[in-house]
Amino acid sequence: MKALAALGAGLAIAAVAVLWFTTGPVIVNAEIKPLQPSEDMPVFRPVPTKLAGPTGRDNR
């Protein structure tokens, strides 16, 4: 049974290879752009609390 499954997998791979080489690979000219921050993305800012301690000149 395993031999039959291996033969079927081999035939499937061979069929895909034949289709690939007869039709030729599709060349895609994708333009790559750097990622830009979205205005819809939430921005996380630190929230000052009394537990954080003093800030500014008193921070020693």
MOPAC internal coordinates of N, CA, C and O (Angstrom, degrees):
PM7 1SCF
backbone

  N    0.0000 0     0.00 0     0.00 0    0    0    0
  C    1.4532 1     0.00 0     0.00 0    1    0    0
  C    1.5253 1   110.75 1     0.00 0    2    1    0
  O    1.2310 1   120.96 1   140.70 1    3    2    1
  N    1.3638 1   115.77 1   -39.30 1    3    2    1
  C    1.4575 1   119.17 1   179.00 1    5    3    2
  C    1.5253 1   110.62 1   -65.67 1    6    5    3
  O    1.2310 1   120.55 1   144.92 1    7    6    5
  N    1.3306 1   116.56 1   -35.08 1    7    6    5
  C    1.4602 1   120.05 1   179.63 1    9    7    6
  C    1.5243 1   110.80 1   -65.81 1   10    9    7
  O    1.2310 1   120.74 1   143.19 1   11   10    9
  N    1.3209 1   116.19 1   -36.81 1   11   10    9
  C    1.4603 1   120.17 1   178.21 1   13   11   10
  C    1.5290 1   111.08 1   -67.50 1   14   13   11
  O    1.2310 1   120.81 1   140.53 1   15   14   13
  N    1.3304 1   116.07 1   -39.47 1   15   14   13
  C    1.4588 1   120.10 1   177.68 1   17   15   14
  C    1.5225 1   110.51 1   -66.41 1   18   17   15
  O    1.2310 1   119.97 1   139.89 1   19   18   17
  N    1.3269 1   117.66 1   -40.11 1   19   18   17
  C    1.4595 1   121.50 1   178.67 1   21   19   18
  C    1.5263 1   110.71 1   -65.89 1   22   21   19
  O    1.2310 1   120.53 1   140.79 1   23   22   21
  N    1.3290 1   116.59 1   -39.21 1   23   22   21
  C    1.4638 1   120.22 1   177.86 1   25   23   22
  C    1.5284 1   110.85 1   -65.27 1   26   25   23
  O    1.2310 1   120.13 1   138.86 1   27   26   25
  N    1.3223 1   117.36 1   -41.14 1   27   26   25
  C    1.4560 1   120.72 1   177.88 1   29   27   26
  C    1.5198 1   112.03 1   -65.10 1   30   29   27
  O    1.2310 1   120.30 1   139.08 1   31   30   29
  N    1.3336 1   117.03 1   -40.92 1   31   30   29
  C    1.4643 1   120.32 1   177.88 1   33   31   30
  C    1.5204 1   110.47 1   -65.22 1   34   33   31
  O    1.2310 1   120.55 1   139.75 1   35   34   33
  N    1.3110 1   116.56 1   -40.25 1   35   34   33
  C    1.4697 1   120.17 1   178.24 1   37   35   34
  C    1.5168 1   112.14 1   -63.74 1   38   37   35
  O    1.2310 1   120.83 1   139.24 1   39   38   37
  N    1.3274 1   116.02 1   -40.76 1   39   38   37
  C    1.4704 1   119.62 1   177.96 1   41   39   38
  C    1.5243 1   111.49 1   -66.13 1   42   41   39
  O    1.2310 1   120.36 1   142.10 1   43   42   41
  N    1.3151 1   116.91 1   -37.90 1   43   42   41
  C    1.4653 1   120.15 1   178.73 1   45   43   42
  C    1.5238 1   110.63 1   -65.85 1   46   45   43
  O    1.2310 1   120.48 1   137.57 1   47   46   45
  N    1.3328 1   116.69 1   -42.43 1   47   46   45
  C    1.4676 1   120.13 1   178.42 1   49   47   46
  C    1.5235 1   110.18 1   -65.11 1   50   49   47
  O    1.2310 1   120.36 1   139.77 1   51   50   49
  N    1.3182 1   116.92 1   -40.23 1   51   50   49
  C    1.4615 1   120.49 1   179.02 1   53   51   50
  C    1.5210 1   110.96 1   -65.07 1   54   53   51
  O    1.2310 1   120.08 1   141.23 1   55   54   53
  N    1.3242 1   117.46 1   -38.77 1   55   54   53
  C    1.4630 1   120.57 1   179.40 1   57   55   54
  C    1.5220 1   110.66 1   -65.42 1   58   57   55
  O    1.2310 1   120.34 1   138.43 1   59   58   57
  N    1.3241 1   116.96 1   -41.57 1   59   58   57
  C    1.4677 1   120.19 1   178.09 1   61   59   58
  C    1.5234 1   110.20 1   -64.68 1   62   61   59
  O    1.2310 1   120.11 1   139.73 1   63   62   61
  N    1.3371 1   117.39 1   -40.27 1   63   62   61
  C    1.4605 1   120.87 1   178.97 1   65   63   62
  C    1.5217 1   111.14 1   -64.09 1   66   65   63
  O    1.2310 1   120.23 1   138.51 1   67   66   65
  N    1.3272 1   117.16 1   -41.49 1   67   66   65
  C    1.4684 1   120.38 1   178.75 1   69   67   66
  C    1.5231 1   110.26 1   -63.29 1   70   69   67
  O    1.2310 1   120.22 1   135.31 1   71   70   69
  N    1.3252 1   117.19 1   -44.69 1   71   70   69
  C    1.4680 1   119.71 1   178.18 1   73   71   70
  C    1.5264 1   111.39 1   -62.97 1   74   73   71
  O    1.2310 1   120.55 1   141.29 1   75   74   73
  N    1.3223 1   116.55 1   -38.71 1   75   74   73
  C    1.4657 1   120.79 1  -178.84 1   77   75   74
  C    1.5258 1   110.67 1   -63.26 1   78   77   75
  O    1.2310 1   120.50 1   132.43 1   79   78   77
  N    1.3171 1   116.64 1   -47.57 1   79   78   77
  C    1.4585 1   119.29 1  -175.27 1   81   79   78
  C    1.5207 1   113.05 1   -78.84 1   82   81   79
  O    1.2310 1   119.25 1   156.08 1   83   82   81
  N    1.3163 1   119.03 1   -23.92 1   83   82   81
  C    1.4619 1   119.60 1   178.34 1   85   83   82
  C    1.5273 1   111.57 1   -80.85 1   86   85   83
  O    1.2310 1   120.12 1   146.02 1   87   86   85
  N    1.3212 1   117.38 1   -33.98 1   87   86   85
  C    1.4657 1   119.08 1  -179.85 1   89   87   86
  C    1.5110 1   111.84 1   -90.35 1   90   89   87
  O    1.2310 1   119.34 1   159.19 1   91   90   89
  N    1.3157 1   118.87 1   -20.81 1   91   90   89
  C    1.4615 1   121.88 1  -178.85 1   93   91   90
  C    1.5105 1   110.59 1    83.01 1   94   93   91
  O    1.2310 1   121.07 1   -34.36 1   95   94   93
  N    1.2987 1   115.56 1   145.64 1   95   94   93
  C    1.4575 1   118.85 1   179.79 1   97   95   94
  C    1.5288 1   111.45 1   -69.58 1   98   97   95
  O    1.2310 1   120.92 1   -34.19 1   99   98   97
  N    1.2851 1   115.85 1   145.81 1   99   98   97
  C    1.4547 1   121.14 1   178.71 1  101   99   98
  C    1.5233 1   107.92 1   -85.88 1  102  101   99
  O    1.2310 1   120.95 1   -56.97 1  103  102  101
  N    1.3170 1   115.78 1   123.03 1  103  102  101
  C    1.4576 1   120.30 1   179.52 1  105  103  102
  C    1.5187 1   108.13 1   -94.85 1  106  105  103
  O    1.2310 1   120.82 1   -56.57 1  107  106  105
  N    1.3075 1   116.03 1   123.43 1  107  106  105
  C    1.4575 1   121.55 1  -178.12 1  109  107  106
  C    1.5217 1   107.96 1  -111.17 1  110  109  107
  O    1.2310 1   120.97 1   -55.17 1  111  110  109
  N    1.3132 1   115.75 1   124.83 1  111  110  109
  C    1.4576 1   120.38 1   176.43 1  113  111  110
  C    1.5191 1   108.22 1   -95.71 1  114  113  111
  O    1.2310 1   121.15 1   -93.42 1  115  114  113
  N    1.3150 1   115.41 1    86.58 1  115  114  113
  C    1.4554 1   120.62 1  -178.89 1  117  115  114
  C    1.5183 1   108.62 1   -91.74 1  118  117  115
  O    1.2310 1   121.18 1   -49.37 1  119  118  117
  N    1.3122 1   115.35 1   130.63 1  119  118  117
  C    1.4528 1   120.12 1   177.57 1  121  119  118
  C    1.5230 1   107.91 1   -88.65 1  122  121  119
  O    1.2310 1   121.27 1   -56.29 1  123  122  121
  N    1.3194 1   115.18 1   123.71 1  123  122  121
  C    1.4615 1   120.32 1  -177.60 1  125  123  122
  C    1.5220 1   108.14 1   -96.95 1  126  125  123
  O    1.2310 1   121.13 1   -57.06 1  127  126  125
  N    1.3209 1   115.45 1   122.94 1  127  126  125
  C    1.4611 1   121.14 1  -179.91 1  129  127  126
  C    1.5200 1   108.76 1  -116.73 1  130  129  127
  O    1.2310 1   120.26 1   -31.18 1  131  130  129
  N    1.3203 1   117.11 1   148.82 1  131  130  129
  C    1.4664 1   117.91 1   175.97 1  133  131  130
  C    1.5214 1   110.95 1   -67.63 1  134  133  131
  O    1.2310 1   121.01 1   -27.85 1  135  134  133
  N    1.3179 1   115.67 1   152.15 1  135  134  133
  C    1.4571 1   120.16 1  -178.24 1  137  135  134
  C    1.5235 1   110.04 1   -69.67 1  138  137  135
  O    1.2310 1   121.06 1   -41.11 1  139  138  137
  N    1.3072 1   115.58 1   138.89 1  139  138  137
  C    1.4574 1   122.14 1   178.02 1  141  139  138
  C    1.5205 1   108.30 1  -112.87 1  142  141  139
  O    1.2310 1   120.16 1   -40.42 1  143  142  141
  N    1.3270 1   117.30 1   139.58 1  143  142  141
  C    1.4677 1   118.09 1   177.08 1  145  143  142
  C    1.5196 1   110.83 1   -67.14 1  146  145  143
  O    1.2310 1   121.40 1   -39.26 1  147  146  145
  N    1.3010 1   114.92 1   140.74 1  147  146  145
  C    1.4520 1   120.53 1  -179.69 1  149  147  146
  C    1.5241 1   109.89 1   -93.02 1  150  149  147
  O    1.2310 1   120.87 1   -35.48 1  151  150  149
  N    1.3256 1   115.93 1   144.52 1  151  150  149
  C    1.4625 1   119.89 1   177.21 1  153  151  150
  C    1.5258 1   111.26 1   -70.55 1  154  153  151
  O    1.2310 1   120.25 1   158.54 1  155  154  153
  N    1.3259 1   117.13 1   -21.46 1  155  154  153
  C    1.4578 1   121.29 1  -179.06 1  157  155  154
  C    1.5269 1   112.29 1   -80.65 1  158  157  155
  O    1.2310 1   120.00 1   166.43 1  159  158  157
  N    1.3456 1   117.60 1   -13.57 1  159  158  157
  C    1.4535 1   120.14 1  -177.02 1  161  159  158
  C    1.5316 1   109.85 1   -76.21 1  162  161  159
  O    1.2310 1   120.07 1   -47.75 1  163  162  161
  N    1.3299 1   117.47 1   132.25 1  163  162  161
  C    1.4654 1   118.97 1   179.45 1  165  163  162
  C    1.5197 1   110.95 1   -68.54 1  166  165  163
  O    1.2310 1   120.93 1   -34.51 1  167  166  165
  N    1.3072 1   115.82 1   145.49 1  167  166  165
  C    1.4620 1   121.57 1   179.75 1  169  167  166
  C    1.5237 1   107.74 1  -110.68 1  170  169  167
  O    1.2310 1   120.89 1   -49.81 1  171  170  169
  N    1.3122 1   115.90 1   130.19 1  171  170  169
  C    1.4543 1   120.71 1  -179.27 1  173  171  170
  C    1.5189 1   109.22 1   -99.71 1  174  173  171
  O    1.2310 1   120.53 1   -57.98 1  175  174  173
  N    1.3023 1   116.58 1   122.02 1  175  174  173
  C    1.4556 1   122.12 1   179.13 1  177  175  174
  C    1.5277 1   108.37 1  -119.00 1  178  177  175
  O    1.2310 1   120.39 1   -34.31 1  179  178  177
  N    1.3334 1   116.85 1   145.69 1  179  178  177
  C    1.4683 1   117.97 1   178.54 1  181  179  178
  C    1.5284 1   110.91 1   -66.68 1  182  181  179
  O    1.2310 1   121.28 1   -40.99 1  183  182  181
  N    1.3115 1   115.15 1   139.01 1  183  182  181
  C    1.4614 1   121.00 1   179.88 1  185  183  182
  C    1.5288 1   107.87 1  -100.52 1  186  185  183
  O    1.2310 1   119.88 1   -60.73 1  187  186  185
  N    1.3439 1   117.83 1   119.27 1  187  186  185
  C    1.4602 1   118.34 1  -179.94 1  189  187  186
  C    1.5284 1   111.40 1   -68.76 1  190  189  187
  O    1.2310 1   120.97 1   -46.14 1  191  190  189
  N    1.3105 1   115.75 1   133.86 1  191  190  189
  C    1.4644 1   121.32 1   177.77 1  193  191  190
  C    1.5238 1   108.61 1  -132.59 1  194  193  191
  O    1.2310 1   120.55 1   -12.68 1  195  194  193
  N    1.2954 1   116.56 1   167.32 1  195  194  193
  C    1.4602 1   121.01 1   177.13 1  197  195  194
  C    1.5284 1   110.60 1   -69.60 1  198  197  195
  O    1.2310 1   120.20 1   155.41 1  199  198  197
  N    1.3155 1   117.23 1   -24.59 1  199  198  197
  C    1.4582 1   120.49 1   179.73 1  201  199  198
  C    1.5276 1   112.09 1   -71.31 1  202  201  199
  O    1.2310 1   120.53 1   157.19 1  203  202  201
  N    1.3302 1   116.59 1   -22.81 1  203  202  201
  C    1.4557 1   120.25 1  -178.83 1  205  203  202
  C    1.5181 1   111.56 1   -73.07 1  206  205  203
  O    1.2310 1   119.55 1   160.65 1  207  206  205
  N    1.3139 1   118.47 1   -19.35 1  207  206  205
  C    1.4533 1   121.54 1   179.19 1  209  207  206
  C    1.5166 1   111.05 1    94.04 1  210  209  207
  O    1.2310 1   120.90 1     0.36 1  211  210  209
  N    1.3138 1   115.88 1  -179.64 1  211  210  209
  C    1.4624 1   119.79 1  -177.74 1  213  211  210
  C    1.5327 1   111.10 1   -71.51 1  214  213  211
  O    1.2310 1   121.24 1   -27.26 1  215  214  213
  N    1.3214 1   115.23 1   152.74 1  215  214  213
  C    1.4603 1   121.07 1   178.84 1  217  215  214
  C    1.5228 1   107.66 1  -120.96 1  218  217  215
  O    1.2310 1   120.92 1   -13.29 1  219  218  217
  N    1.3033 1   115.85 1   166.71 1  219  218  217
  C    1.4703 1   120.54 1   176.80 1  221  219  218
  C    1.5191 1   111.20 1    79.54 1  222  221  219
  O    1.2310 1   120.72 1    39.48 1  223  222  221
  N    1.3500 1   116.23 1  -140.52 1  223  222  221
  C    1.4651 1   122.22 1  -175.63 1  225  223  222
  C    1.5236 1   112.23 1   -69.63 1  226  225  223
  O    1.2310 1   119.85 1   155.77 1  227  226  225
  N    1.3264 1   117.90 1   -24.23 1  227  226  225
  C    1.4654 1   121.22 1  -178.89 1  229  227  226
  C    1.5219 1   112.86 1   -80.11 1  230  229  227
  O    1.2310 1   119.63 1   179.45 1  231  230  229
  N    1.3151 1   118.30 1    -0.55 1  231  230  229
  C    1.4618 1   122.88 1  -175.43 1  233  231  230
  C    1.5357 1   109.10 1   -83.92 1  234  233  231
  O    1.2310 1   120.09 1   -90.74 1  235  234  233
  N    1.3337 1   117.44 1    89.26 1  235  234  233
  C    1.4675 1   121.19 1   178.41 1  237  235  234
  C    1.5017 1   110.49 1  -126.58 1  238  237  235
  O    1.2310 1   120.10 1   180.00 1  239  238  237

